Amino acid sequence: MAQDNQEKRALERTAVTIFIRLYNQNHDNKLRLLYQRERPDAVLQDARQRMIGMEITHLFYDSEEAKMLLGRSHANIHSLEVVEMLIKELNKRIRTKEAKIDQYESSYPIALLIRNASSAFGMSDILRAKELICKPQGKFTHIWFVSRDGSEEWLMKDLNGL
């Protein structure tokens, strides 16, 4: 159990590091990671000393892909993948996180960060099927989606703006 928690924290730290780098490249009000915790997963601070909570989740096509990518499966072939299934999983992640945010006690705004860990689909695939993404309910200040798109470069999009 402690190993799983360490792995989860490492995945979250990697995701928030990617996010901060992309955010700071595109915004004057720079962010930095203050600390990691539970509910929300990370607390950031902007250049004006304001704190921002960050709930973090990883998007996998399905549990088998997650196991394969995390080295927990010996399978090397995966079922036929379609972007609609990944977006269905994305919508489920958003709804699950929106349902949990009401339980958080926080004196600062909270954003959601979704890191696309699926190797099958990239940012352009998601954006091409954006009409399938459920409209967020406004519980998070932003729903940041970070994904690769056929290269090692990470891209970022606020799903609230779709």
Helices and strands as residue ranges (DSSP letters): H 2-26, E 31-36, E 42-46, E 51-59, H 63-69, H 83-101, E 110-116, H 123-128, G 130-132, E 143-148, E 154-158, G 159-161
